[in-house]
Amino acid sequence: MTINDFHTKTCANCGKEFIIQSPEEYAYKKYRGRNYLVFCSWSCMRASEKNSGTKIERREKIIQAIRDGLSNAEIFKLLGEEPGKVDYWRKKLREENGDA
């Protein structure tokens, strides 16, 4: 096993950096569309699930992030929401504002 066999990842919940051997075989991850979030531990993954909130709460967080000027990539990293969902809400906000 060489140094190239390991990958440095950042926990999506606490921000801690950690090393894994294989992203495909790593257990503490949660898929969001084609991408996935990785967590340093089971407790961080569970805490993230509890903090994600209801659909309405998640929608409000997305809308607020868009209004704050964050890009889709920044919103995915911050909230873990799918880019397609963020695009949908961007389009809805433009339509509401008459910018369609």
C-alpha positions in Angstrom: 0.0 0.0 0.0 1.4 3.4 -1.0 0.6 6.9 0.0 -1.4 7.3 -3.2 -3.9 4.7 -1.9 -5.2 7.1 0.7 -7.5 10.1 0.3 -7.9 13.1 2.6 -11.5 14.1 3.2 -13.3 16.7 5.3 -16.3 15.8 7.5 -19.5 17.4 6.1 -20.7 17.9 9.7 -17.8 19.0 11.9 -15.2 20.0 9.3 -12.5 17.7 10.7 -10.0 16.4 8.1 -9.4 12.6 8.1 -7.9 10.0 5.8 -9.7 7.1 4.2 -8.4 4.3 2.0 -11.2 4.0 -0.5 -14.1 6.4 -1.0 -16.1 3.6 -2.7 -15.8 1.4 0.4 -16.1 4.1 3.0 -19.1 3.5 5.3 -20.0 7.0 6.6 -21.2 8.7 3.5 -24.6 10.0 2.4 -25.5 10.3 -1.3 -27.0 13.6 -2.6 -27.8 13.1 -6.3 -24.6 12.0 -8.0 -22.4 13.4 -5.3 -21.9 12.3 -1.7 -21.0 13.8 1.6 -18.5 12.0 3.9 -18.4 12.1 7.7 -15.6 11.3 10.1 -17.8 9.1 12.3 -21.3 7.6 12.7 -22.2 10.2 15.3 -21.3 13.1 12.9 -23.4 11.4 10.1 -26.4 11.1 12.5 -26.0 14.6 13.8 -26.1 15.9 10.2 -29.3 14.0 9.5 -30.9 15.5 12.6 -29.8 19.0 11.6 -31.0 18.7 8.1 -34.6 19.6 9.1 -37.9 19.3 7.4 -38.5 20.0 3.7 -39.8 23.4 4.5 -36.8 24.2 6.7 -34.4 23.0 4.0 -36.2 25.0 1.3 -35.9 28.2 3.4 -32.2 27.6 4.0 -31.7 27.2 0.2 -33.6 30.4 -0.5 -31.7 32.3 2.1 -28.4 31.1 0.7 -29.4 32.2 -2.8 -30.4 35.6 -1.5 -27.1 35.8 0.3 -25.4 35.4 -3.1 -23.9 32.0 -2.6 -23.1 29.9 -5.7 -24.6 26.4 -6.3 -21.3 24.8 -5.3 -21.1 26.8 -2.1 -24.7 25.9 -1.2 -24.0 22.2 -1.8 -20.9 22.4 0.4 -22.7 24.3 3.1 -26.1 22.6 3.1 -25.5 19.4 1.1 -28.4 20.1 -1.2 -28.4 18.9 -4.8 -27.5 21.4 -7.5 -30.7 20.7 -9.4 -32.8 21.6 -6.4 -30.8 24.8 -5.9 -31.3 25.6 -9.7 -35.1 25.0 -9.2 -35.3 27.5 -6.4 -33.2 30.1 -8.2 -35.6 29.9 -11.2 -38.6 30.2 -8.9 -37.2 33.3 -7.2 -36.4 34.9 -10.6 -40.0 34.2 -11.7 -41.4 35.7 -8.4 -39.3 38.8 -9.0 -40.3 39.1 -12.6 -36.8 38.4 -13.9 -37.7 35.3 -15.9 
